[in-house]
């Protein structure tokens, strides 16, 4: 897979993580009742969960722009996206509402329908997970075929 395509994947993914990370941290500065509620998965107030999740998302977004290998960047994005997807699945199973308050009060402040934001976040997660799987599968396929050719020749 061409490095340009991987770079585009990393830039788009890190941009999405930057946006959602900032939204979560921005939300913790407010006084909305949502921030006082307990998250059904981790059992902590949303205010602290948003701060923690936002910080992790910002760290991964930052790591995507460090001088590390593209495969490490892709793996970090895929790992975080998978963690978020598992959380969202658990939330939808155990959660008190039909939408995940993953962006905190950000959607409310911008007058964005929470269900639409939830749909967009699902699409972003699918992009990150599927993109990661395709890139990693291609990477390891190339490594495997090179080793096979070297062993045969």
KEFILO-411802 format. One record per residue: residue number from 0; residue in three letters; x, y negated, z of N, C-alpha, C in turn. Coordinates in Angstrom, 2 decimals, always signed. Layout:
! KEFILO-411802
REC;pos;code;n_xx;n_yy;n_zz;ca_xx;ca_yy;ca_zz;c_xx;c_yy;c_zz
REC;NUM;ALA;X;Y;Z;X;Y;Z;X;Y;Z
...
! end
This chain:
! KEFILO-411802
REC;pos;code;n_xx;n_yy;n_zz;ca_xx;ca_yy;ca_zz;c_xx;c_yy;c_zz
REC;0;UNK;+0.85;+1.17;+0.00;+0.00;+0.00;+0.00;+0.90;-1.23;+0.00
REC;1;UNK;+0.55;-2.19;-0.78;+1.39;-3.37;-0.92;+1.42;-4.17;+0.39
REC;2;UNK;+2.59;-4.73;+0.67;+2.76;-5.53;+1.87;+1.85;-6.75;+1.90
REC;3;UNK;+1.52;-7.29;+0.72;+0.63;-8.45;+0.66;-0.76;-8.11;+1.20
REC;4;UNK;-1.26;-6.93;+0.85;-2.58;-6.52;+1.35;-2.56;-6.31;+2.85
REC;5;UNK;-1.49;-5.72;+3.35;-1.36;-5.52;+4.79;-1.27;-6.87;+5.49
REC;6;UNK;-0.52;-7.78;+4.90;-0.40;-9.13;+5.48;-1.76;-9.82;+5.54
REC;7;UNK;-2.54;-9.70;+4.47;-3.88;-10.30;+4.44;-4.75;-9.68;+5.53
REC;8;UNK;-4.70;-8.36;+5.67;-5.46;-7.68;+6.72;-5.08;-8.21;+8.09
REC;9;UNK;-3.79;-8.33;+8.36;-3.30;-8.80;+9.66;-3.72;-10.25;+9.91
REC;10;UNK;-3.61;-11.10;+8.90;-3.97;-12.51;+9.06;-5.47;-12.66;+9.34
REC;11;UNK;-6.30;-11.96;+8.59;-7.75;-12.03;+8.81;-8.10;-11.48;+10.19
REC;12;UNK;-7.52;-10.35;+10.55;-7.81;-9.74;+11.85;-7.35;-10.63;+12.99
REC;13;UNK;-6.15;-11.18;+12.88;-5.65;-12.04;+13.96;-6.47;-13.32;+14.05
REC;14;UNK;-6.94;-13.82;+12.92;-7.82;-15.00;+12.94;-9.12;-14.71;+13.66
REC;15;UNK;-9.70;-13.54;+13.40;-10.93;-13.15;+14.08;-10.69;-12.99;+15.58
REC;16;UNK;-9.57;-12.37;+15.94;-9.25;-12.20;+17.36;-8.98;-13.54;+18.04
REC;17;UNK;-8.35;-14.44;+17.33;-8.10;-15.78;+17.87;-9.43;-16.48;+18.13
REC;18;UNK;-10.34;-16.42;+17.17;-11.64;-17.07;+17.31;-12.43;-16.48;+18.48
REC;19;UNK;-12.52;-15.15;+18.55;-13.30;-14.54;+19.62;-12.62;-14.71;+20.98
REC;20;UNK;-11.28;-14.67;+20.99;-10.57;-14.87;+22.25;-10.79;-16.27;+22.80
REC;21;UNK;-10.69;-17.26;+21.93;-10.94;-18.65;+22.36;-12.39;-18.82;+22.81
REC;22;UNK;-13.32;-18.20;+22.08;-14.74;-18.30;+22.45;-14.97;-17.73;+23.84
REC;23;UNK;-14.36;-16.59;+24.12;-14.54;-15.97;+25.44;-13.95;-16.85;+26.55
REC;24;UNK;-12.75;-17.34;+26.33;-12.12;-18.17;+27.36;-12.87;-19.49;+27.52
REC;25;UNK;-13.30;-20.07;+26.41;-14.10;-21.30;+26.47;-15.37;-21.06;+27.28
REC;26;UNK;-15.99;-19.90;+27.10;-17.22;-19.58;+27.81;-17.02;-19.53;+29.32
REC;27;UNK;-15.84;-19.12;+29.77;-15.62;-19.01;+31.21;-15.58;-20.36;+31.90
REC;28;UNK;-15.44;-21.43;+31.13;-15.38;-22.77;+31.71;-16.77;-23.32;+32.04
REC;29;UNK;-17.79;-22.65;+31.56;-19.16;-23.12;+31.75;-19.76;-22.67;+33.07
REC;30;UNK;-21.02;-22.99;+33.24;-21.74;-22.64;+34.46;-23.00;-21.83;+34.17
REC;31;UNK;-23.08;-21.23;+33.01;-24.27;-20.47;+32.63;-24.48;-19.30;+33.59
REC;32;UNK;-25.74;-18.96;+33.80;-26.09;-17.85;+34.69;-25.49;-16.53;+34.23
REC;33;UNK;-25.32;-16.37;+32.92;-24.73;-15.15;+32.36;-23.37;-14.85;+32.99
REC;34;UNK;-22.60;-15.87;+33.26;-21.25;-15.68;+33.78;-21.24;-15.07;+35.18
REC;35;UNK;-22.35;-15.22;+35.90;-22.45;-14.68;+37.26;-22.94;-13.23;+37.27
REC;36;UNK;-23.53;-12.80;+36.17;-24.05;-11.43;+36.10;-22.91;-10.43;+36.06
REC;37;UNK;-23.20;-9.22;+36.52;-22.20;-8.15;+36.53;-22.27;-7.38;+35.22
REC;38;UNK;-21.12;-7.12;+34.66;-21.02;-6.30;+33.47;-21.35;-4.86;+33.85
REC;39;UNK;-22.23;-4.18;+33.09;-22.61;-2.81;+33.45;-21.52;-1.77;+33.25
REC;40;UNK;-20.50;-2.08;+32.48;-19.43;-1.12;+32.20;-18.32;-1.21;+33.24
REC;41;UNK;-17.81;-2.42;+33.45;-16.67;-2.60;+34.35;-17.06;-3.03;+35.76
REC;42;UNK;-18.31;-3.43;+35.95;-18.77;-3.79;+37.28;-18.14;-5.06;+37.83
REC;43;UNK;-17.79;-5.98;+36.95;-17.23;-7.27;+37.38;-18.04;-8.37;+36.73
REC;44;UNK;-18.03;-9.57;+37.31;-18.78;-10.67;+36.69;-18.27;-10.94;+35.28
REC;45;UNK;-19.20;-11.28;+34.40;-18.83;-11.56;+33.01;-17.76;-12.64;+32.92
REC;46;UNK;-17.79;-13.59;+33.84;-16.81;-14.68;+33.80;-15.38;-14.13;+33.79
REC;47;UNK;-15.11;-13.17;+34.66;-13.77;-12.60;+34.74;-13.48;-11.64;+33.58
REC;48;UNK;-14.51;-10.92;+33.17;-14.34;-10.01;+32.03;-14.04;-10.80;+30.76
REC;49;UNK;-14.75;-11.91;+30.55;-14.50;-12.74;+29.37;-13.09;-13.31;+29.40
REC;50;UNK;-12.64;-13.75;+30.58;-11.28;-14.30;+30.69;-10.24;-13.23;+30.36
REC;51;UNK;-10.43;-12.04;+30.90;-9.49;-10.95;+30.66;-9.50;-10.51;+29.20
REC;52;UNK;-10.69;-10.28;+28.67;-10.81;-9.84;+27.27;-10.29;-10.91;+26.31
REC;53;UNK;-10.62;-12.17;+26.60;-10.14;-13.26;+25.75;-8.62;-13.36;+25.76
REC;54;UNK;-8.02;-13.17;+26.93;-6.56;-13.22;+27.03;-5.92;-12.08;+26.23
REC;55;UNK;-6.49;-10.88;+26.31;-5.95;-9.75;+25.56;-6.09;-10.00;+24.05
REC;56;UNK;-7.23;-10.52;+23.63;-7.44;-10.80;+22.21;-6.44;-11.87;+21.73
REC;57;UNK;-6.20;-12.88;+22.53;-5.23;-13.91;+22.15;-3.81;-13.35;+22.09
REC;58;UNK;-3.48;-12.46;+23.02;-2.15;-11.85;+23.00;-1.93;-10.99;+21.75
REC;59;UNK;-2.94;-10.22;+21.38;-2.82;-9.40;+20.17;-2.76;-10.30;+18.93
REC;60;UNK;-3.57;-11.36;+18.91;-3.51;-12.30;+17.78;-2.12;-12.93;+17.68
REC;61;UNK;-1.55;-13.28;+18.81;-0.20;-13.85;+18.83;+0.83;-12.82;+18.37
REC;62;UNK;+0.71;-11.59;+18.85;+1.64;-10.53;+18.47;+1.63;-10.28;+16.96
REC;63;UNK;+0.51;-10.53;+16.34;+0.41;-10.34;+14.89;+1.30;-11.30;+14.12
REC;64;UNK;+1.76;-12.34;+14.79;+2.60;-13.33;+14.11;+4.04;-13.32;+14.63
REC;65;UNK;+4.37;-12.32;+15.43;+5.74;-12.16;+15.89;+6.55;-11.38;+14.86
REC;66;UNK;+7.82;-11.37;+15.03;+8.71;-10.67;+14.10;+8.80;-9.19;+14.48
REC;67;UNK;+7.68;-8.47;+14.31;+7.64;-7.03;+14.55;+7.12;-6.37;+13.28
REC;68;UNK;+7.28;-5.07;+13.20;+6.90;-4.38;+11.96;+5.40;-4.51;+11.70
REC;69;UNK;+5.05;-4.47;+10.42;+3.65;-4.57;+10.05;+2.83;-3.41;+10.61
REC;70;UNK;+3.42;-2.24;+10.69;+2.70;-1.08;+11.20;+2.37;-1.27;+12.68
REC;71;UNK;+3.27;-1.88;+13.43;+2.99;-2.17;+14.85;+1.86;-3.19;+14.94
REC;72;UNK;+1.89;-4.21;+14.11;+0.81;-5.21;+14.10;-0.54;-4.56;+13.78
REC;73;UNK;-0.54;-3.76;+12.73;-1.78;-3.07;+12.34;-2.26;-2.16;+13.46
REC;74;UNK;-1.33;-1.45;+14.09;-1.69;-0.54;+15.19;-2.27;-1.30;+16.38
REC;75;UNK;-1.71;-2.46;+16.69;-2.24;-3.27;+17.79;-3.67;-3.72;+17.50
REC;76;UNK;-3.88;-4.20;+16.29;-5.24;-4.62;+15.90;-6.20;-3.44;+15.96
REC;77;UNK;-5.79;-2.30;+15.42;-6.64;-1.12;+15.44;-6.94;-0.63;+16.84
REC;78;UNK;-5.92;-0.64;+17.71;-6.10;-0.21;+19.10;-7.12;-1.10;+19.80
REC;79;UNK;-6.94;-2.42;+19.68;-7.86;-3.34;+20.36;-9.26;-3.23;+19.77
REC;80;UNK;-9.37;-3.14;+18.46;-10.68;-3.01;+17.83;-11.39;-1.74;+18.29
REC;81;UNK;-10.64;-0.65;+18.41;-11.23;+0.60;+18.88;-11.69;+0.48;+20.34
REC;82;UNK;-10.88;-0.17;+21.17;-11.27;-0.40;+22.58;-12.56;-1.22;+22.65
REC;83;UNK;-12.62;-2.27;+21.84;-13.82;-3.12;+21.83;-15.03;-2.33;+21.32
REC;84;UNK;-14.83;-1.53;+20.29;-15.94;-0.73;+19.75;-16.47;+0.26;+20.78
REC;85;UNK;-15.57;+0.91;+21.51;-16.00;+1.85;+22.56;-16.77;+1.10;+23.64
REC;86;UNK;-16.28;-0.08;+24.02;-16.99;-0.89;+25.01;-18.39;-1.25;+24.50
REC;87;UNK;-18.46;-1.69;+23.25;-19.76;-2.10;+22.70;-20.73;-0.93;+22.61
REC;88;UNK;-20.22;+0.26;+22.25;-21.09;+1.44;+22.23;-21.60;+1.77;+23.63
REC;89;UNK;-20.72;+1.72;+24.60;-21.12;+1.98;+25.98;-22.10;+0.91;+26.46
REC;90;UNK;-21.85;-0.33;+26.09;-22.74;-1.42;+26.50;-24.13;-1.22;+25.91
REC;91;UNK;-24.20;-0.85;+24.64;-25.51;-0.65;+24.01;-26.23;+0.54;+24.64
REC;92;UNK;-25.48;+1.51;+25.12;-26.08;+2.66;+25.77;-26.54;+2.32;+27.19
REC;93;UNK;-25.70;+1.61;+27.95;-25.99;+1.30;+29.35;-26.51;-0.10;+29.59
REC;94;UNK;-26.31;-0.97;+28.62;-26.56;-2.39;+28.82;-28.02;-2.75;+29.00
REC;95;UNK;-28.24;-3.92;+29.62;-29.59;-4.37;+29.90;-30.29;-5.04;+28.72
REC;96;UNK;-29.57;-5.34;+27.66;-30.19;-6.03;+26.53;-29.80;-5.35;+25.23
REC;97;UNK;-30.34;-5.86;+24.14;-30.07;-5.26;+22.84;-28.82;-5.83;+22.17
REC;98;UNK;-28.32;-6.93;+22.66;-27.12;-7.53;+22.06;-26.05;-7.67;+23.12
REC;99;UNK;-24.84;-7.63;+22.66;-23.67;-7.73;+23.54;-23.32;-9.21;+23.72
REC;100;UNK;-23.17;-9.67;+24.96;-22.81;-11.08;+25.16;-21.31;-11.30;+25.00
REC;101;UNK;-20.73;-10.65;+24.00;-19.28;-10.61;+23.84;-18.64;-11.97;+23.60
REC;102;UNK;-19.39;-12.92;+23.10;-18.82;-14.24;+22.90;-19.19;-15.19;+24.04
REC;103;UNK;-19.73;-14.62;+25.10;-20.07;-15.45;+26.25;-21.15;-16.45;+25.90
REC;104;UNK;-20.97;-17.67;+26.35;-21.96;-18.72;+26.11;-21.69;-19.47;+24.81
REC;105;UNK;-20.69;-19.05;+24.08;-20.29;-19.73;+22.85;-21.42;-19.76;+21.84
REC;106;UNK;-22.14;-18.66;+21.68;-23.24;-18.62;+20.71;-24.35;-19.57;+21.13
REC;107;UNK;-24.61;-19.64;+22.41;-25.64;-20.54;+22.92;-25.25;-22.00;+22.69
REC;108;UNK;-23.99;-22.32;+22.96;-23.53;-23.70;+22.79;-23.57;-24.16;+21.33
REC;109;UNK;-23.36;-23.23;+20.41;-23.37;-23.57;+18.98;-24.72;-23.30;+18.32
REC;110;UNK;-25.70;-22.86;+19.13;-27.05;-22.55;+18.64;-27.02;-21.48;+17.55
REC;111;UNK;-26.22;-20.43;+17.81;-26.14;-19.29;+16.90;-26.98;-18.17;+17.51
REC;112;UNK;-27.79;-17.53;+16.69;-28.61;-16.42;+17.16;-27.69;-15.30;+17.66
REC;113;UNK;-27.86;-14.85;+18.93;-26.98;-13.81;+19.48;-27.00;-12.51;+18.68
REC;114;UNK;-28.15;-12.17;+18.12;-28.23;-10.95;+17.32;-27.43;-11.09;+16.02
REC;115;UNK;-27.42;-12.29;+15.44;-26.62;-12.51;+14.23;-25.13;-12.45;+14.58
REC;116;UNK;-24.75;-13.05;+15.70;-23.35;-13.00;+16.15;-22.94;-11.55;+16.41
REC;117;UNK;-23.85;-10.79;+17.01;-23.58;-9.38;+17.29;-23.35;-8.61;+15.99
REC;118;UNK;-24.17;-8.89;+14.99;-24.04;-8.24;+13.68;-22.71;-8.60;+13.02
REC;119;UNK;-22.33;-9.87;+13.09;-21.06;-10.32;+12.52;-19.88;-9.66;+13.24
REC;120;UNK;-19.97;-9.57;+14.56;-18.89;-8.93;+15.33;-18.78;-7.45;+14.99
REC;121;UNK;-19.91;-6.79;+14.77;-19.87;-5.39;+14.36;-19.15;-5.25;+13.01
REC;122;UNK;-19.43;-6.17;+12.09;-18.77;-6.14;+10.80;-17.26;-6.38;+10.92
REC;123;UNK;-16.89;-7.33;+11.79;-15.47;-7.61;+12.00;-14.76;-6.40;+12.60
REC;124;UNK;-15.41;-5.74;+13.55;-14.82;-4.54;+14.15;-14.68;-3.43;+13.12
REC;125;UNK;-15.69;-3.26;+12.29;-15.62;-2.23;+11.24;-14.47;-2.54;+10.29
REC;126;UNK;-14.31;-3.80;+9.92;-13.20;-4.21;+9.05;-11.86;-3.86;+9.70
REC;127;UNK;-11.71;-4.20;+10.98;-10.44;-3.96;+11.66;-10.15;-2.47;+11.82
REC;128;UNK;-11.15;-1.69;+12.19;-10.92;-0.26;+12.41;-10.69;+0.46;+11.08
REC;129;UNK;-11.55;+0.23;+10.10;-11.39;+0.91;+8.81;-10.10;+0.47;+8.14
REC;130;UNK;-9.80;-0.82;+8.18;-8.56;-1.31;+7.60;-7.34;-0.68;+8.24
REC;131;UNK;-7.35;-0.59;+9.56;-6.24;+0.04;+10.28;-6.09;+1.50;+9.86
REC;132;UNK;-7.19;+2.22;+9.83;-7.13;+3.64;+9.46;-6.60;+3.84;+8.04
REC;133;UNK;-7.05;+3.02;+7.12;-6.60;+3.14;+5.73;-5.10;+2.83;+5.62
REC;134;UNK;-4.68;+1.75;+6.27;-3.26;+1.36;+6.21;-2.38;+2.41;+6.86
REC;135;UNK;-2.77;+2.89;+8.04;-1.94;+3.90;+8.72;-1.94;+5.22;+7.97
REC;136;UNK;-3.09;+5.62;+7.44;-3.14;+6.87;+6.67;-2.23;+6.77;+5.45
REC;137;UNK;-2.27;+5.65;+4.77;-1.42;+5.45;+3.60;+0.06;+5.45;+4.01
REC;138;UNK;+0.38;+4.79;+5.09;+1.75;+4.71;+5.58;+2.30;+6.11;+5.88
REC;139;UNK;+1.53;+6.89;+6.63;+2.02;+8.22;+7.01;+1.96;+9.21;+5.84
REC;140;UNK;+1.07;+8.99;+4.90;+1.05;+9.82;+3.69;+2.34;+9.61;+2.91
REC;141;UNK;+2.75;+8.36;+2.77;+3.99;+8.05;+2.05;+5.18;+8.68;+2.76
REC;142;UNK;+5.23;+8.56;+4.08;+6.33;+9.15;+4.84;+6.34;+10.67;+4.66
REC;143;UNK;+5.17;+11.30;+4.75;+5.07;+12.75;+4.62;+5.50;+13.21;+3.24
REC;144;UNK;+5.04;+12.51;+2.20;+5.39;+12.93;+0.84;+6.88;+12.72;+0.56
REC;145;UNK;+7.48;+11.67;+1.10;+8.91;+11.46;+0.93;+9.71;+12.57;+1.60
REC;146;UNK;+9.30;+12.97;+2.81;+10.00;+14.06;+3.51;+9.83;+15.37;+2.76
REC;147;UNK;+8.64;+15.61;+2.22;+8.38;+16.83;+1.47;+9.25;+16.87;+0.22
REC;148;UNK;+9.32;+15.74;-0.48;+10.14;+15.69;-1.70;+11.62;+15.87;-1.38
REC;149;UNK;+12.08;+15.29;-0.29;+13.47;+15.45;+0.11;+13.78;+16.91;+0.49
REC;150;UNK;+12.85;+17.56;+1.15;+13.05;+18.96;+1.55;+13.01;+19.90;+0.34
REC;151;UNK;+12.24;+19.54;-0.68;+12.16;+20.40;-1.86;+13.34;+20.19;-2.81
REC;152;UNK;+13.91;+19.02;-2.76;+14.97;+18.68;-3.72;+16.29;+18.86;-3.14
! end
